[in-house]
Amino acid sequence: MEEPRLLEVREDSRRAIGFTWGIFIQEAKITNYIGGPMVVVTLSMYLLQVASMMMVGHLGELSLSSAALATSLCTVTGFSIMLGMASGLETLAGQAFGATQYRKLGIYTWSATISLTLVCIPISFLWASIGKLLTLTGQDPLISLETGKYATCLIPALFAHAALQPLMRYFTSQSLIVPMLLIMPISVCIHIPLCWVLVYKSGLGSIGAALAIGISNWISVVFLGLYAVYSPSCELTRTSLTKEAFQRCGEFLRISVPSAVMICLEWWSFEIIILLSGLLPKPQLETSVLSICLTTIGLVYMIPYGLAAAVSTRVSNELGAGRPEAARLAVCSVMIIAITELVIMSLVLFACRNVMGYAYSNEKEVVHYVTEMVPFICLSVIMDNLQGVLSGVARGCGWQHIGAYVNLGAFYLAGIPVAVLLGFRLHYGGKGLYTGILTGSFIQTATLAFITCRTNWGYQARKAAERMLQGQDVSVEVNE
């Protein structure tokens, strides 16, 4: 057991430190150290789905459509929930590490793994019933059957994520990025030939791709788990499964459930826009172009996601260590980097607007429509970079419940109603739907920016200290 000790919110909580060029350079180095590799890690996980879909696509239209439908449904009902709940660990683990409560960091990781595994059980029953549910809703029986098979075979991947997502936060909270940077790309390299064998040589067809995703994710879990168990870098935070891990599941769920709601509300709003596009006068064209737009945004978002991981780690560590002013300076630095990146990426995309459509289709109508949508994509890149960093700040501080309310209001009380109004009542089609989602993104970004600017960082440091003190005979001293 750790010795009871004094957690202190340090002297810098009562005075502002000037933001200098030297501070920015120092923070930029830390951000690049964390954020750059996280882009590679996230892209590697994304490529597992892409590689599987590409191989399934060569089996025929039925296999591709059923795999795509199953992937979309499973992402919405399962993988997004795993990602969202695990993000709650960014607050707890990051602040525990900053407060040098190393044992507690390990316990939180176990609590997250236990909680996510339990959540997987009802989700797996849902996935096993997807085929029957689609048939009951009037979907094509053959597509429903194949979709159900694919979703059922993705269940092992779901349970893998219950362990993989907490492990990733365990390493990120300690700024241990190298293990993930090495192991995740290796999993992709293993996945590609494995998927090829299971899809084409084993006779499993499309479900072989789903099984390959599960196997590849479990390979990542095993290697990251072995690193956590045997690496000297994890010696201080390494713990065994104890009764305390189960006892702290409630504490984890109190912050992970709002975190899941925060992330899923935004994620699901984009899926709703895709579904609505199928009700427009030219559904195939509108759905195809909107899918292309969202796919492009998803790829570009890997960069702000890495920045979000970096700022979440920095903010949670500094607040946990009782250095609120350092947390504020970290936010300022990452925002400057995000603004620089959004300017560059939006200019590059706009410059490529006339050829971007050819990356997805040879149809002139589709290419021309994509060209018209590129300015909307550029606006999305601007919003995504800003809100990505601001959402990372929210997770680092433990504001997930506030973020959930913000996303609910931004997308479901404003964004989607505006999309329906412009897309259907005013007949702007896909552009109207996309304008609606941009409206939601703007409101979300502006609200989070206002909250961040008004933040009392000293108060946030005290809250972090109190969170770390739960269940311990310690006190908090504030030098103000």
C-alpha positions in Angstrom: 0.0 0.0 0.0 1.1 3.6 -0.7 1.9 5.7 2.3 -0.6 8.5 3.1 0.8 11.7 1.8 0.1 15.4 1.2 -1.1 16.4 -2.3 -0.4 20.0 -2.9 -1.7 22.5 -5.5 1.5 24.4 -6.1 2.4 28.1 -6.0 1.8 28.6 -9.7 -2.0 28.2 -9.1 -2.2 31.7 -7.8 -0.2 33.6 -10.5 -0.2 33.5 -14.3 3.0 32.5 -16.0 3.8 34.3 -19.3 3.5 32.3 -22.4 6.9 32.6 -24.1 8.5 31.2 -27.2 10.6 28.9 -25.1 7.6 27.4 -23.3 5.9 26.9 -26.7 8.9 25.0 -28.1 9.1 22.8 -25.0 5.4 22.0 -25.2 5.6 21.4 -28.9 8.3 18.8 -28.4 6.2 17.0 -25.9 3.1 17.2 -28.1 4.9 15.8 -31.1 6.4 13.0 -29.0 2.9 11.9 -27.9 0.7 13.1 -30.8 2.8 12.0 -33.7 3.0 8.3 -32.7 -0.6 8.3 -31.7 -1.5 9.2 -35.3 0.3 6.1 -36.5 -1.3 4.0 -33.8 -4.8 5.2 -34.6 -4.2 4.8 -38.4 -3.0 1.3 -37.8 -6.2 0.4 -36.1 -8.2 2.0 -38.8 -6.3 0.1 -41.5 -7.5 -3.2 -40.0 -11.0 -2.4 -41.0 -10.0 -0.9 -44.4 -7.8 -3.9 -45.3 -10.6 -6.3 -44.4 -13.2 -4.4 -46.4 -10.9 -4.3 -49.5 -10.5 -8.0 -49.5 -14.1 -8.7 -48.9 -15.0 -6.3 -51.8 -13.4 -8.8 -54.2 -15.8 -11.5 -53.2 -18.8 -9.8 -54.7 -21.5 -7.1 -54.1 -23.4 -9.2 -51.5 -20.3 -9.8 -49.4 -19.2 -6.2 -49.6 -22.6 -4.7 -48.8 -23.2 -7.0 -45.9 -19.7 -6.5 -44.4 -20.1 -2.7 -44.8 -23.5 -2.8 -43.1 -22.3 -5.0 -40.3 -19.2 -2.8 -39.7 -21.3 0.3 -39.5 -23.8 -1.2 -37.1 -21.1 -2.8 -34.9 -19.2 0.5 -34.8 -22.2 2.4 -33.7 -23.5 -0.1 -31.1 -20.1 -1.5 -29.8 -16.8 -0.1 -30.8 -17.7 3.5 -30.3 -19.0 2.6 -26.8 -15.7 0.9 -26.0 -13.7 3.9 -27.2 -15.9 6.3 -25.3 -15.9 4.5 -22.0 -12.1 3.9 -22.2 -11.6 7.7 -22.7 -12.7 8.1 -19.1 -9.4 6.4 -18.1 -7.6 9.4 -19.7 -8.9 11.5 -16.7 -8.3 9.0 -13.9 -5.1 7.4 -15.1 -3.5 10.6 -16.3 -4.2 12.5 -13.1 -3.1 9.5 -11.0 0.2 9.4 -12.8 0.7 13.2 -12.4 0.0 12.8 -8.7 2.5 10.0 -8.5 -0.3 7.6 -7.4 1.3 4.9 -9.5 -0.5 1.9 -8.0 -3.8 3.6 -8.4 -3.1 4.0 -12.1 -2.7 0.3 -12.5 -5.9 -0.3 -10.4 -7.9 2.1 -12.6 -6.7 0.2 -15.7 -7.9 -3.1 -14.2 -11.3 -1.5 -13.3 -11.7 -0.2 -16.8 -10.9 -3.6 -18.3 -13.4 -5.3 -16.0 -16.1 -2.7 -16.7 -15.7 -2.8 -20.5 -15.7 -6.6 -20.5 -19.0 -6.7 -18.6 -20.5 -4.1 -21.0 -19.4 -6.4 -23.9 -21.8 -9.2 -22.8 -25.1 -7.5 -23.6 -23.6 -6.0 -26.8 -22.5 -9.4 -28.0 -26.1 -10.7 -27.6 -27.2 -7.7 -29.7 -24.7 -8.5 -32.4 -25.6 -12.1 -32.5 -29.2 -11.0 -33.2 -28.5 -8.4 -35.8 -29.4 -10.7 -38.7 -32.9 -11.4 -37.3 -33.4 -7.7 -36.3 -32.6 -6.6 -39.9 -35.0 -9.1 -41.3 -37.8 -7.9 -39.0 -37.2 -4.3 -40.2 -37.8 -5.3 -43.8 -34.2 -5.5 -45.0 -33.3 -8.0 -47.8 -33.2 -11.5 -46.2 -30.0 -12.5 -47.9 -28.2 -9.3 -46.9 -29.6 -9.6 -43.4 -28.3 -13.2 -43.0 -24.8 -12.3 -44.2 -24.7 -9.2 -42.1 -25.7 -11.2 -39.1 -22.9 -13.7 -39.7 -20.3 -11.0 -40.1 -21.4 -9.2 -36.9 -21.4 -12.4 -34.9 -17.8 -13.1 -36.0 -16.8 -9.6 -34.9 -17.7 -10.4 -31.2 -14.1 -11.6 -30.4 -12.9 -8.2 -31.7 -15.3 -6.5 -29.3 -13.9 -8.3 -26.3 -10.4 -7.6 -27.5 -11.2 -3.9 -27.5 -12.4 -4.2 -23.9 -8.7 -4.9 -23.0 -7.0 -3.0 -25.8 -8.5 0.4 -25.2 -7.7 0.5 -21.4 -4.1 -0.7 -22.2 -3.7 2.1 -24.7 -4.7 4.6 -22.1 -2.5 3.0 -19.5 0.5 3.6 -21.7 -0.5 7.0 -23.0 -1.1 8.4 -19.5 2.5 7.6 -18.8 3.7 9.0 -22.2 4.9 5.5 -23.0 4.2 5.7 -26.7 6.9 3.5 -28.2 5.3 0.2 -27.2 2.1 1.1 -29.1 4.1 2.6 -32.0 6.0 -0.7 -32.5 3.2 -3.2 -31.7 0.2 -1.7 -33.6 1.8 -1.5 -37.0 3.1 -5.1 -36.5 -0.5 -6.2 -35.9 -1.4 -4.6 -39.3 1.4 -6.4 -41.0 0.2 -9.7 -39.5 -3.4 -8.9 -40.3 -3.0 -8.5 -44.0 -1.7 -12.0 -44.9 -3.9 -13.5 -42.1 -7.0 -11.9 -43.6 -6.0 -13.0 -47.1 -5.7 -16.6 -46.0 -8.9 -16.7 -44.0 -10.9 -14.9 -46.8 -9.6 -16.7 -49.9 -7.9 -19.9 -48.8 -9.9 -21.2 -45.9 -13.2 -21.1 -47.5 -14.6 -18.8 -44.8 -15.2 -16.0 -47.2 -16.3 -12.6 -45.7 -16.6 -13.9 -42.2 -12.9 -14.8 -42.4 -12.2 -11.0 -42.5 -14.2 -10.5 -39.3 -12.3 -13.3 -37.6 -9.0 -11.8 -38.8 -9.9 -8.5 -37.2 -10.5 -10.2 -33.9 -7.3 -12.2 -34.0 -5.2 -9.1 -34.9 -6.7 -7.1 -32.1 -6.0 -9.9 -29.6 -2.4 -10.1 -30.9 -2.1 -6.4 -30.0 -3.6 -7.1 -26.5 -1.2 -10.0 -25.9 2.0 -8.0 -26.9 1.0 -4.8 -25.0 0.0 -6.9 -22.0 3.4 -8.7 -22.0 5.1 -5.4 -22.3 3.2 -4.1 -19.3 4.0 -7.2 -17.3 7.7 -7.5 -18.0 9.0 -4.0 -19.0 10.9 -2.1 -16.3 9.2 1.1 -17.6 5.9 -0.2 -16.1 7.4 -1.3 -12.8 5.9 1.5 -10.7 2.4 1.2 -12.2 2.2 -2.5 -12.6 -0.4 -4.2 -10.3 -2.2 -7.5 -10.2 -5.9 -8.0 -10.3 -7.2 -7.3 -6.7 -10.5 -6.8 -4.9 -9.8 -3.1 -5.0 -10.0 -3.1 -8.8 -13.6 -4.4 -8.6 -14.4 -1.9 -5.9 -13.3 1.0 -8.0 -15.4 0.0 -11.0 -18.2 2.3 -9.7 -15.7 5.2 -9.6 -14.6 4.4 -13.2 -18.2 4.1 -14.5 -19.2 7.5 -13.0 -16.7 9.2 -15.4 -16.6 6.6 -18.3 -20.4 6.6 -18.9 -20.5 10.4 -19.6 -17.4 10.0 -21.6 -19.1 7.4 -23.8 -22.1 9.5 -24.2 -20.0 12.5 -25.1 -18.1 10.6 -27.9 -21.1 8.5 -29.1 -23.5 11.4 -29.5 -21.1 13.1 -31.9 -20.2 9.9 -33.7 -23.8 8.8 -34.1 -24.8 12.2 -35.5 -22.7 11.6 -38.6 -24.2 8.2 -39.1 -27.7 9.8 -38.9 -26.7 12.2 -41.7 -25.6 9.2 -43.9 -29.0 7.5 -43.3 -30.9 10.7 -44.0 -29.0 11.1 -47.3 -30.6 7.9 -48.5 -34.0 9.7 -48.4 -33.0 12.4 -50.8 -34.1 12.5 -54.5 -30.9 11.0 -55.8 -30.0 8.6 -52.9 -27.2 6.7 -54.5 -25.3 9.9 -55.5 -26.0 11.7 -52.2 -25.1 8.8 -50.0 -21.9 8.0 -52.0 -20.7 11.6 -51.9 -21.4 12.1 -48.2 -19.7 8.8 -47.5 -16.6 10.0 -49.4 -16.7 13.3 -47.5 -16.9 11.6 -44.1 -14.2 9.1 -45.1 -11.9 11.9 -46.0 -12.6 13.7 -42.8 -12.1 10.5 -40.8 -8.6 10.1 -42.3 -7.6 13.7 -41.8 -9.0 13.5 -38.2 -6.1 11.2 -37.3 -3.9 14.2 -36.8 -6.1 16.2 -34.4 -6.9 12.9 -32.6 -3.1 12.6 -31.9 -3.1 16.2 -30.7 -6.1 15.5 -28.5 -4.3 12.5 -26.9 -1.3 14.7 -26.3 -3.2 17.5 -24.6 -5.4 15.1 -22.6 -2.2 13.5 -21.2 -0.5 16.8 -20.5 -3.5 18.4 -18.8 -4.4 15.3 -16.7 -0.7 14.8 -15.7 -0.2 18.5 -14.7 -3.5 18.8 -12.9 -2.8 15.6 -11.0 0.7 16.9 -10.1 -0.9 20.1 -8.7 0.5 22.4 -11.5 -2.6 24.2 -12.9 -0.6 26.9 -14.7 1.4 24.3 -16.5 -1.8 22.7 -17.7 -3.0 26.0 -19.0 0.2 26.6 -20.9 0.0 23.1 -22.4 -3.5 23.9 -23.7 -2.3 27.2 -25.3 0.6 25.5 -27.0 -1.4 22.6 -28.5 -4.1 25.1 -29.7 -1.4 27.0 -31.7 -0.2 23.7 -33.2 -3.8 22.7 -34.1 -4.4 26.1 -35.7 -1.2 25.7 -37.8 -2.2 22.2 -38.8 -5.8 23.1 -39.8 -4.6 26.0 -42.0 -2.2 23.7 -43.8 -4.6 20.8 -44.2 -7.5 22.9 -45.4 -5.4 24.7 -48.0 -4.0 21.3 -49.3 -7.5 19.8 -49.6 -8.8 22.9 -51.3 -5.9 22.9 -53.8 -6.7 19.3 -54.6 -10.5 19.8 -54.9 -10.6 19.1 -58.7 -8.9 15.7 -58.4 -10.0 14.5 -55.0 -13.1 12.7 -56.3 -11.0 10.5 -58.6 -9.5 8.8 -55.6 -12.9 7.3 -54.9 -14.7 7.1 -58.2 -14.4 7.5 -62.0 -18.0 8.7 -62.4 -18.0 12.3 -63.6 -21.2 13.2 -61.6 -19.6 11.9 -58.4 -16.3 13.6 -59.0 -18.0 17.0 -59.8 -20.2 16.7 -56.7 -17.1 16.0 -54.5 -15.4 19.0 -56.0 -18.4 21.2 -54.9 -18.3 19.6 -51.4 -14.5 20.2 -50.8 -15.1 23.7 -49.2 -17.5 22.1 -46.7 -14.8 19.5 -46.0 -12.3 22.3 -45.4 -14.6 23.8 -42.9 -15.0 20.4 -41.2 -11.2 20.1 -41.0 -11.1 23.5 -39.2 -13.8 22.5 -36.7 -12.4 19.0 -36.2 -8.9 20.3 -35.3 -10.3 22.8 -32.8 -12.9 20.6 -31.2 -10.5 17.6 -31.2 -8.0 19.5 -29.0 -10.8 21.0 -26.8 -12.4 17.6 -26.3 -8.9 16.3 -25.2 -8.8 19.2 -22.7 -12.3 18.1 -21.4 -11.1 14.5 -21.0 -7.9 15.6 -19.2 -9.9 17.7 -16.8 -12.8 15.2 -16.3 -15.5 17.4 -17.9 -17.0 14.5 -19.8 -20.5 15.2 -18.4 -20.3 18.8 -19.7 -19.1 17.5 -23.1 -22.1 15.2 -23.2 -24.5 18.1 -22.7 -22.6 20.2 -25.2 -22.8 17.5 -27.9 -26.4 16.8 -27.2 -27.3 20.4 -27.7 -25.0 21.1 -30.6 -25.9 18.1 -32.8 -29.3 16.9 -31.7 -31.0 20.2 -30.8 -29.3 22.3 -33.5 -27.2 20.4 -36.1 -29.6 17.6 -37.2 -32.7 19.8 -37.2 -30.9 22.4 -39.4 -29.7 19.5 -41.6 -33.3 18.3 -42.0 -34.6 21.8 -42.7 -31.9 22.6 -45.3 -31.8 19.2 -46.9 -35.5 18.4 -47.2 -37.7 21.5 -46.6 -35.4 24.0 -48.5 -34.2 21.3 -51.0 -30.5 21.9 -50.7 -29.9 18.1 -50.7 -26.6 16.8 -49.5 -25.1 20.2 -49.1 -27.9 21.1 -46.8 -27.4 18.0 -44.7 -23.7 18.7 -44.5 -24.4 22.4 -43.5 -26.4 21.1 -40.6 -23.6 18.9 -39.3 -21.2 21.9 -39.7 -23.6 24.0 -37.7 -23.5 21.4 -34.9 -19.7 21.3 -35.1 -19.5 25.1 -34.9 -21.7 25.3 -31.8 -19.8 22.4 -30.2 -16.4 24.0 -30.9 -17.5 27.5 -29.8 -19.1 26.2 -26.6 -16.0 24.1 -25.6 -13.7 27.0 -26.4 -15.8 29.3 -24.2 -15.7 26.8 -21.3 -11.9 26.3 -21.7 -11.2 30.0 -21.8 -13.3 30.5 -18.6 -11.6 27.6 -16.8 -10.3 28.2 -13.3 -7.2 25.9 -13.5 -6.5 26.2 -9.8 -10.0 24.8 -9.1 -9.5 22.0 -11.6 -6.2 21.1 -9.9 -8.0 20.9 -6.5 -10.7 18.7 -8.0 -8.0 16.4 -9.4 -6.4 16.2 -6.0 -9.7 15.4 -4.3 -10.3 12.7 -6.9 -6.9 11.1 -6.1 -7.6 11.4 -2.4 -10.7 9.2 -2.4 -10.3 6.4 0.0 -7.0 7.7 1.5 -6.2 9.5 4.7 -4.6 12.5 3.1 -5.2 16.2 2.9 -5.0 18.9 0.2 -3.0 22.0 0.7 -3.6 25.0 -1.6 -0.9 27.7 -1.7 -3.2 30.7 -2.4 
